[in-house]
Amino acid sequence: MLKKCILACFIACSAICLTVSGASVAQAERGAAAEIAMELTSGYVLEEKNADLRLPMASTTKIMTAIIIIEDCDLDEVITVPDAAVGADGSSIYLKEDEEIDVRDLLYGLMLRSGNDSAAALAIHHSGSIEKFAEKMNEKAAEIGAADTNFKNPSGLPDDEHYTTARDLCRIAAYAMRNKTFKEVVSTTKYVGKFRSFQNKNKLLASYEGATGVKTGYTVKAGRCLVASAERNGMEAVCVVLDCPDMYGRCTELLDYCLKSHKLIKIDENKVFMSGIVPCKVSENIIIPVKIDEKIDFKVVPLNGGDAKDNDGAVAKLEIYGQKGLILSQNLYSINCR
């Protein structure tokens, strides 16, 4: 009898250990396959993991679709929904054949409800076809500097040749968030339009202080994806998590790290530095994020003995150092030559 009790206790303890171990493994697997966080204005990377790994991005694709439409189209134009946009696979705003709707309502349906039919309608309105619009998306990606991205459609529906990286997607999102109209759209929790009204799916807007956007995404192939942004104390950060089961939790951690642990340093374009006896300035305002408790040092390094001929007119370099070394190197130009 005593042996049976000991055996039962051993089995029970083993089960508990396995459960705890399993929970630990599950917790470890809650992280993102790839992630990155940037300061929005400067594009400086504050945190990253597997940021250059090519992955599918589901409906976060629509960030690119939206910024192209905003830049190129009249948002107040009323269009007729094309047949090809009706009954699109996946998430939908349930457009009807020959329905009349303005571009603005389609845009909000795209970003707040992740309508794949809205994406198709906008793409066809812009370029005449999904394929032509995808070409435009790739041209825009190259322009932004997203070299490891390839779009095949405007919605993010699965395709082996439709992929991005966390770094590229963050660049695209930061670019889009600098557009006032885009930012207004993705920060809206509830939209009432002329033809349709929508509630935003992005839960972070209601749960995270200072949240400003931007887009959720999910497919079986891509997993849970989220691009998120927030602003506090004059600093705005944007982060990307790809294939992340706890996408809201992880983005909250990344945004907290960026906004609570960093501050912005501004180098005014009118600030005078001395390169020997030559007074000089940077060509434009510089904004860089640094850790709140980090000591920053500035160093002016003359170029070619002060000769500006071979340096695009620059007479020196302004080097900014943090605790881990060089943060930024920027040209300085003689005040007398500007």
N, C-alpha and C positions, 0 to 999 in steps of 0.2 A: 504493500500500500504506500509506504514511504517512497519507494522508488518511482511509483506512478506519479506521486505528487511532485517529486523533483523533476521528472521528465516533463510534466505538464507545465511547470514553471519555466523550464528551459525553453520549451516551444513558444510559450507566451512572450518571454523576453526576446527571443529571436525575432518573432513577428513584429514586436515593437521596434526593434533595431532596424529591421528591414523597412518598416514604414517610415521611420525617421530618415533613414538613408535615402529612401525613395523620394521623400519630400525635399531633401537637400538637393538631390539630382534635379528634381523638377524645378526647384527654385533657381538652380544654376542655368537651366535651360530657358529661363524666362527672358534672358537678355536678347538683344538684337543680333541678327547675323551680320549686320553692318550698321554703323551709326556715325554721326558727326554733328558737331555744334559749332556755329560761327557767330561772330559779332556782325550784325547785319550791314552796317554802314561801310566798314572797312573790308569785310570778307575774311578777317583773320580767324583762323581755326583755333578753337579753344579746347576741343576734345574730339577724339576720333578713334574708331576701331574698324578695321577692314573697310576703310572708306573708299578704296579703289576697286572693290570686288563688284563685278558686273552681276546685277540681280534684276528680276522683274520688279516693277514698282506699282502695279495695279492702278487704282484711280488717282494716285498722286500725279500721274501723267497729266491730269486735267489742269494742273498749274500752268503748263506750257500752252495748252489749248486756250486757256482763259486770257493769258497775257497777249497772245497773238490777236485774239478777237478784240481786246480792249484797244490795242495799238492801231489796228487796221480797219475797224468797222464802226459804223454809226450805231450806237447802242439803242437809239430810239427808232430805228427803222423797223417797220412791221414786215414780216416775211410769212410766206406760206410754207408750212412744214412739208418737206419732200417725202415721198413714199419710202425712200431708202432709210429714213430715220425712224419710221414707225415700227414698233415691236422689236427694238434692239435688245440683245441679250443682256442679262444682268440688271443692275439697278436702273430705275426708270422714273421719269416724271409723267409717263403715260401720254405722250403726244398722240394726237389723232391725225389721220390722213386729211390733208388740205386745211388743217387748223391754222388760223392766223394768230401770230404771237410776235412780240417785239424781241429784238436781239438781247435787250437788257434782261428780260424775264428768263430767256434761255440761258444767259450767263449765270444768273443766280441759281437756276435749276441745276446747272452744271456743277457749281461749286458748293452749294448748300445741301443738295440732295443727291449729288453725284450721278445725275442722269446720263446714262449712256446714249439714250435717244437724243438728248439735248446736245451732247458732244457731236453726234453725227449730223444733226441739223445745222449746227454752227460751222462745222468743217465744210459741209457741202455749200453753205451760203458763202463762205469765204473763198473757197478754191474750186468749187464745182464738183469735187469728189473727195472721198476719204483718202485715196492714194495721193492726190495732189497736195492735200493739206498736210499729210505726213511728211512730204518733201519739205514743205515750209517749216514744219516743226524741227526737222533736222538742220535746216539752214540756220534757224534761230539758235539752236543748241550750239552750233559751231561758232556763231557770233558771240554768244555768252561765254564760250570757253569750256563747254561741256563736251569734251572730246571722246569720252567713253560712253556716250549715250546714243541710242538708236530708237527712233519711233516708227511704228508701223500703223498706228491708229490714234485717234484723239481721245480715247476713253481709258485705255489701259487693259483692255481685254487681252487674254493670254495669247502670246505669239513668241516663238523661240527667238525671233529677231527683234523683239521689243524689250529693251533693257536700259538700265542706267547704273550709276554708282551713287553711293550716299553723298560723295563729294560733289558730283555733277548736279544731282537733284537739289542739293543745298544751294549751289550757285544759281541754279534756275529760280529757286524760291526767293533767294535774296534779291535777285534782279527784279522779280515780279513785285516783291513787297516794297520796292522803292517807288512803285507806281501808285499814286494816290487812289485811283479808281479801283485797282486790284485790291489794295489793302482795305478799302471800304467794303468791298464785296465779301472778302473772306473773314472779316471781323464782325459781320452782321449775324446776329443770332436768329432774328425773325424778319423776314422780308415780305412786304405786301406790294405787289406790282400791279400793272394795269390789267394783265391777263391771268397771272398766277400768283400764289403766295407760297412761301416755303419756310420751314424751320431748319436750322443748321444741324447737321449730324455730328459736328465736332464738339464733343463733350468738354473739351479742355477750355472752351470759351466761357463756360459757366463755372468750372471748378478751379481754374488757375488764375490767380491775381495778375492782372496786366496782360492776359492772353490777347493776341491780335490776329491769330489765324493758325494754320492755313488750310490743310486738306488731309482727309483720311483716305485709306485704300485697303481693299482686301480682295484676294482671289485665293483659291486653294493653292495654286502654284506660287504666288508671291507671299502668302501669309499676310499677317497684319502689318500694315505700313502707315506711318504717320509723319507728316511734316508739320511742325509746330513752331510758333513764334510768340514772344512776349516782350513787353517793355516795362522797365522799372528804372526810376532815378536817371532818366535821360539816356539809358542804354537799352538797345534792343538786340535780342538774340534769336536765331533761327536754328532749329535742329531737325535732323532726319533720322528715323529708325526704320530699317527694312527687315521684314520677316521677324517681327518682335511680338510674341504672344501678349505681353503686358505693355502695349505701345504707349498708353497714356501714362502709366507709372514711370516708364523709362524716360519719356520726354519730360516729365515733371522733374526727374532727377537731373537731367542734363540742363534744363533751363535754370533750375535752382543753382547749379554749379556755376553757370555763366553769370547770372545776374547778382548772386550774393557774394561771389568771390572775386569779381573783377570790377574795374572802373575804367573810364575812358580818359586818355590823355590827349590833349589837343595842342598841336604845334601850329600857331597862328602864322599865316603867310606874311604878316608884317613884323614878326619877331626877327631881330637882327642878330646874326652870328658873326664872329670875327674869324676869318681865315688869314692868320698873320695880321697884316694891316688892312686887309680888304674886307669891308662890311658886305655881308651877303644874306640872302633869304632863300627859303624854299619857294617853289613856283606856285604852290596852292596849299590850302589848309590840310593838315594831316591829322587824322584821328586814329588812335590805336588803343586796343584794350590791354590792360595789364592787371595782374593780381593786386588786390587792394593793399597788401602789406609789402609789395615788391619794391625794392630800391632801384631807381632808374638813373643811369648815367648817360651823359651826352658827350660826344667827341667829334670835333671838326678835323677832317683829314684833307689837306690840300691835294689837288690833282695836278700832276706834272709841274710842280713848282708854281702853281697858280695860273698856268697857261690854259686858257679855255678853248683853244682852237680845236683840239681833238676830243672834246668832251661835251659836245652839244651845247656849248656855251657855259657849262658848269665850271666853277673854279675850285669847288671842294665837295666833299661828301659829309653829310650829317649822319653819324652813326649813333644809334640808340641801343644801349645795352641793359639787359635785365640780369637777374641772378643766374640764368642758364646761358648767357651769352648774347650775341647780337640779335636784336629784335627787328630792327629796320635800318636800312641804308638808303639815304635820299640825297639827290643832287642839291647843291647850293649854288646860287647864281649871284654874281656881283650886283649890288644895288645900282651901281653906275651904268650897268649894261642892260638893265631891264626897262 
